[in-house]
Amino acid sequence: MMKKIIVIFLITISIFTIYAIIEKPELLLEKQIDDEIINVEKNQDSDEPKKIPTEIVSEFFDVWVYENDIFIENGVKVAKSFHFEFIEEYENLYNEIGIINDDVDVVVILPVFTSSAYSENGFYDYYENKCDSCTTTKIVENNFLEYYTASQIGAKILEKLGYQTTTDIIIDKNPNLLKDFDTIILLHNEYVTQTMFDAITNHPNVIYLYPNALYTEIDVNYDTNEITLIRGHGYPSPDIKNGFNWEYENTHPYEFDRDCLNWEFYDIPNGKMLNCYPEKIFPLNKEFLKEIKNLVN
């Protein structure tokens, strides 16, 4: 396989962040998620941003949000962005669930288009009859992934465990990039272009980690930095479900199983699909993370 990968390990308390550079600079694969870009208030007596504990309790990850990540939505405190560090004393477990020392050729596609669809003035404002013009919306800045709807937790944890990431934007512009990888991991990549759909479904080994992937067709205008709804999710006709008429689409009922108490992967012709929506169990279930590692080795 003709590809150069330079891997630089940055070690902070047993956490490894991967920067992988392949031959063409425009196809840079690196830490893609908007994690530390958000401006946060500093403590008066410290240069460190103020960390707030979360309701997510993990045996092997420290989990927090920054104070300025929190906002009020419908009278409830909501965190915009979660942050994770692996607990140092679980270094041996890190080797069991991470791929930092494994010779694997895998890439995770981050769902920036889907994050954009769920953002303010996005497609869901159109679906809910709040905005007639919201079938076109801006692409989110800095590859920011919405919590839950755009797999923010899953994406961040996979990066912490050594998985290379790229974005759907990069794949849409360079679909042949996927041919350089033995395994592709999809997150909640619900909104994709026809170019992406073709490249992903023609790859021989895809792990569909979230149900409802490849559900709705969009078009992208990179001059205006916008995506436009084309087909699917009841558009342009209410009877249209999957915009690609994809026979392996698995939204119902699996997208709505959020607890994943009986999670399992099952086979389709070009890979594996998961039978539940795993965002909640990523920081909690080490057996789940071990299984993902097994699938890519």
C-alpha positions in Angstrom: 0.0 0.0 0.0 1.6 3.2 -1.2 1.2 5.6 1.7 3.4 7.3 4.1 2.2 7.8 7.7 4.1 9.8 10.2 2.9 9.2 13.7 3.8 11.6 16.4 3.0 10.6 19.9 2.2 13.3 22.4 2.0 11.8 25.8 0.1 13.5 28.6 -0.8 11.3 31.6 -1.0 8.1 29.5 -3.2 9.8 26.9 -1.9 9.6 23.3 -3.2 11.9 20.6 -2.4 10.8 17.1 -1.3 13.1 14.3 -1.0 11.1 11.0 0.2 12.8 7.9 -0.1 11.1 4.5 1.5 12.0 1.2 -0.8 14.8 0.1 -1.0 17.7 2.5 -4.7 18.4 1.6 -5.6 15.0 3.0 -4.1 15.7 6.4 -5.4 13.3 9.0 -5.0 14.6 12.5 -6.9 15.4 15.7 -9.9 16.7 13.8 -12.4 17.3 16.6 -13.0 20.8 17.9 -12.0 20.0 21.5 -9.9 22.7 22.9 -10.8 25.5 20.5 -13.8 26.8 22.5 -13.0 29.9 24.4 -13.4 29.4 28.2 -13.1 31.6 31.1 -9.9 31.2 33.2 -10.0 30.9 36.9 -8.9 34.1 38.6 -6.2 32.4 40.5 -5.1 29.9 37.8 -4.3 29.8 34.1 -6.3 26.6 33.8 -9.9 26.7 32.6 -12.5 25.8 35.2 -13.5 22.2 35.0 -17.0 21.0 35.9 -17.7 17.3 36.7 -20.4 15.7 34.6 -23.1 13.1 35.1 -21.0 10.7 33.1 -19.2 8.4 35.5 -16.5 6.2 34.0 -14.3 3.6 35.6 -11.3 4.4 33.4 -11.8 8.0 32.0 -11.8 11.3 33.8 -14.7 13.2 32.3 -15.5 16.9 32.6 -16.9 19.9 30.8 -15.6 23.5 31.0 -17.7 26.1 32.7 -18.3 28.0 29.4 -19.3 24.8 27.7 -22.6 24.8 29.7 -25.8 26.5 28.5 -29.4 26.5 29.4 -31.8 24.7 27.0 -35.5 24.5 27.8 -34.7 25.3 31.4 -32.1 22.4 31.7 -28.3 22.7 31.9 -26.7 21.2 28.8 -23.0 20.7 28.0 -21.8 21.7 24.6 -18.6 19.7 24.7 -17.3 16.8 26.9 -13.6 16.2 27.5 -11.8 12.9 28.4 -8.5 11.7 29.8 -7.5 8.1 30.5 -6.9 7.5 34.2 -3.2 6.7 34.6 -3.6 3.7 36.9 -5.5 1.9 34.1 -2.5 1.9 31.7 -2.8 -1.9 31.2 -6.4 -1.6 30.2 -5.5 1.2 27.8 -3.3 -1.4 26.0 -6.3 -3.8 25.8 -8.8 -1.3 24.4 -6.5 1.1 22.5 -4.7 0.6 19.2 -1.7 2.8 19.8 0.7 -0.2 19.5 -1.2 -2.1 16.9 -0.2 -2.4 13.3 -3.7 -1.6 11.9 -4.8 0.5 8.9 -8.1 2.1 10.0 -9.7 5.5 9.8 -12.8 7.0 11.5 -14.9 9.4 9.5 -16.2 12.3 11.6 -19.7 13.4 10.8 -19.3 17.2 10.4 -22.2 17.3 7.8 -24.5 15.6 10.3 -23.4 18.0 13.1 -24.3 20.9 10.7 -27.7 19.4 10.0 -28.5 19.3 13.7 -27.2 22.8 14.5 -29.2 26.0 14.9 -30.9 26.9 11.6 -30.2 23.4 10.4 -32.4 20.8 8.8 -34.3 20.0 12.0 -35.6 23.6 12.2 -37.1 22.8 8.7 -38.4 19.4 9.8 -40.1 21.1 12.8 -41.7 23.8 10.6 -39.6 26.5 12.3 -37.8 27.7 9.1 -38.9 27.2 5.5 -35.4 28.0 4.1 -33.5 25.7 6.4 -33.1 23.0 3.8 -29.8 24.8 3.3 -27.5 25.4 6.2 -23.9 26.5 7.0 -21.3 23.9 7.7 -20.2 24.1 11.4 -16.9 25.7 12.1 -13.7 23.9 13.3 -15.2 20.4 12.7 -17.3 20.8 15.8 -19.4 17.7 16.6 -22.7 18.1 18.3 -23.0 16.0 21.5 -25.0 12.9 20.9 -26.5 13.6 17.5 -23.0 13.8 15.9 -21.2 11.2 18.0 -19.0 13.6 19.9 -18.3 11.2 22.7 -17.6 8.3 20.5 -15.3 10.3 18.3 -13.3 11.8 21.1 -12.8 8.4 22.9 -11.7 6.7 19.7 -9.2 9.5 19.1 -7.9 9.0 22.7 -7.5 5.3 22.0 -5.3 5.9 18.9 -7.7 5.8 16.0 -6.9 8.0 13.1 -9.7 10.3 12.1 -10.6 12.3 9.0 -13.8 14.2 8.2 -16.6 13.6 5.8 -15.6 16.9 4.1 -12.2 15.4 3.3 -13.7 12.2 2.0 -16.3 14.0 -0.1 -13.5 15.9 -1.8 -11.2 12.9 -2.0 -13.3 9.6 -2.0 -10.3 7.5 -3.3 -8.6 8.1 0.1 -10.7 5.3 1.5 -9.0 2.8 -0.7 -5.8 3.4 1.3 -7.3 1.9 4.4 -8.1 -1.7 5.3 -11.0 -0.7 7.6 -13.3 2.3 7.7 -15.3 3.2 10.8 -18.5 5.3 10.5 -20.1 7.2 13.4 -23.5 8.8 13.1 -22.8 9.8 9.5 -26.5 10.3 8.8 -26.1 13.0 6.1 -23.8 12.2 3.3 -23.3 13.1 -0.4 -23.8 10.6 -3.2 -20.0 10.6 -3.6 -19.5 9.6 0.0 -22.3 6.9 -0.2 -20.7 5.3 -3.2 -17.1 5.3 -1.7 -18.3 3.9 1.6 -20.6 1.2 0.3 -18.0 0.1 -2.2 -15.4 -0.4 0.5 -15.0 -4.0 1.5 -14.6 -3.5 5.3 -16.8 -0.9 7.0 -17.7 -0.9 10.7 -21.0 1.0 11.0 -20.8 1.9 14.7 -24.1 3.9 14.8 -27.4 3.0 13.3 -29.0 5.6 10.9 -25.8 6.1 8.9 -26.0 6.9 5.2 -29.7 7.9 5.6 -30.1 11.2 3.8 -28.5 12.6 0.7 -27.1 16.1 0.7 -25.3 18.4 -1.7 -22.3 20.6 -0.6 -21.4 24.0 -1.9 -17.8 24.6 -0.8 -17.8 28.2 -2.2 -20.6 29.2 0.3 -19.7 26.6 2.9 -23.2 25.2 2.9 -25.0 21.9 2.7 -28.4 21.4 1.1 -31.0 18.7 1.7 -31.6 16.6 -1.4 -33.4 13.4 -0.5 -34.4 11.4 2.6 -35.8 11.9 6.1 -39.3 12.6 4.6 -37.9 15.1 2.0 -39.0 16.1 -0.6 -41.9 13.6 -0.1 -43.1 12.3 3.4 -42.9 8.7 2.1 -39.2 8.9 1.5 -37.2 7.4 4.3 -33.7 6.5 3.3 -32.6 8.9 0.6 -30.4 6.3 -1.2 -33.0 3.4 -1.0 -30.2 1.5 0.7 -31.3 -2.0 1.6 -29.0 -2.3 4.6 -30.2 0.9 6.3 -30.8 0.1 10.0 -32.5 3.1 11.6 -35.5 1.3 12.9 -35.5 0.1 15.6 -31.8 0.2 16.4 -31.3 4.0 16.5 -33.7 4.2 19.3 -32.0 1.7 21.6 -29.8 4.2 23.5 -28.9 1.9 26.4 -27.2 -0.9 24.4 -27.8 -3.5 27.1 -27.7 -6.3 24.5 -25.3 -4.7 22.0 -23.9 -6.9 19.2 -22.4 -6.5 15.8 -23.9 -8.3 12.8 -22.7 -8.9 9.3 -23.7 -7.2 6.1 -21.9 -7.7 2.7 -19.3 -4.9 3.2 -18.7 -5.1 6.9 -20.4 -5.0 10.4 -23.3 -3.1 11.9 -24.1 -2.4 15.5 -27.7 -3.0 16.7 -27.9 0.0 19.1 -26.9 3.7 19.4 -23.7 3.5 21.5 -23.0 7.1 22.5 -23.7 6.4 26.2 -21.6 3.3 26.6 -18.4 4.5 25.0 -16.9 5.8 28.3 -18.5 3.0 30.3 -18.2 -0.4 28.6 -14.6 -1.7 28.2 -15.8 -4.9 26.6 -17.5 -2.8 23.8 -14.2 -0.9 23.2 -12.3 -4.2 23.2 -14.6 -5.6 20.5 -14.1 -2.6 18.3 -10.3 -3.2 18.6 -10.9 -6.9 17.7 -12.8 -5.9 14.6 -10.0 -3.7 13.3 -7.2 -6.2 14.0 
